[in-house]
């Protein structure tokens, strides 16, 4: 995260029984320009808020509708207990920040920033993983293109790879894409370097 975010116009669902803590949260969130909804029922996956705050002291596994490995929204745990099991539960739900109970008004904004930052990092990591998995899946195409260059130009593997890489750099395309063109016959074989 490059700059401190503003949350004005955001929607937050607080999964917690109404009490003094939720009143403080709603009041502080409204001061930040956030629309807050308090409910003590499982969150619907059809209409997710921008941020979720969840009671980690009394929460249960089906309270949040997303996969524990990849929460769809930033999650802030509300925690009054030091029980390791409750902390572990909050982490398993994807909590990127914790607000201790009783809630202090000054803890709300930093927790929102932390949860949003952690969520963005998770999403960027997932994107990188997907990209690398795709490139790994396409490696056989690169190898096939290198082999084709080796045979057609009677060159070694290193030189064929350099030729493919140079062609990709000149065309400003990924090597995997150029390799796919070469293997499919849609691209003339580049001259050996």
C-alpha positions, 0 to 999 in steps of 0.5 A, spaced: 500 500 500 503 506 497 498 511 501 494 511 507 487 510 504 480 513 505 474 509 507 469 514 506 463 511 502 465 504 504 460 499 507 462 495 513 458 489 516 460 488 523 458 480 525 457 481 532 451 481 537 449 489 539 452 491 545 457 497 547 462 495 543 458 495 536 455 502 538 462 505 539 464 501 532 458 504 528 459 511 531 467 511 529 466 508 522 460 513 521 465 519 523 470 516 518 464 516 512 463 508 513 456 505 512 456 500 518 451 494 519 451 490 525 448 483 524 449 476 528 447 472 523 452 468 517 454 473 512 451 472 505 456 471 499 451 475 494 452 482 497 459 482 501 461 489 504 467 492 503 470 490 509 468 485 515 469 485 522 467 479 526 466 477 533 472 472 534 470 471 541 463 467 539 464 466 532 463 460 528 466 457 522 460 458 517 459 465 519 463 468 513 462 465 506 469 465 503 474 460 503 479 460 509 485 460 504 483 466 500 478 471 504 474 475 499 474 482 503 479 485 508 477 482 515 478 485 522 477 480 528 474 483 534 477 480 540 476 480 548 479 474 549 487 471 550 485 464 548 489 461 543 484 458 540 480 464 539 486 467 536 487 461 531 480 462 529 480 469 527 487 468 523 483 462 520 478 466 518 483 471 514 483 476 519 488 481 517 487 486 524 485 485 531 481 490 535 481 489 542 475 489 546 473 493 549 473 497 543 477 504 543 475 509 538 483 510 536 484 503 534 478 503 529 482 506 523 489 503 524 485 496 524 482 498 517 488 500 514 492 494 516 486 489 514 486 492 507 493 492 506 494 485 508 488 483 503 491 487 498 498 483 499 494 477 499 491 478 492 497 480 489 500 474 491 495 470 488 495 474 482 503 472 482 502 465 483 497 464 478 501 468 473 507 463 475 503 457 474 501 459 467 508 460 465 510 453 468 504 450 464 507 453 458 514 451 459 513 445 454 511 450 449 518 454 450 522 447 450 518 445 443 520 452 440 527 451 442 528 444 439 525 447 433 530 452 432 535 447 434 533 443 428 532 448 423 538 452 424 543 447 426 544 450 433 545 448 440 540 449 446 543 455 449 543 459 442 536 457 440 534 459 447 537 466 446 534 467 439 527 465 442 528 470 448 531 476 443 525 475 438 520 475 444 524 482 447 524 485 440 516 483 439 515 485 446 511 479 448 512 473 453 517 468 451 511 463 452 507 467 447 512 467 441 514 459 443 506 458 441 506 462 435 513 458 433 510 451 435 503 452 431 507 455 425 503 462 425 510 465 426 516 464 421 522 462 425 527 467 427 534 468 425 539 465 429 543 469 433 
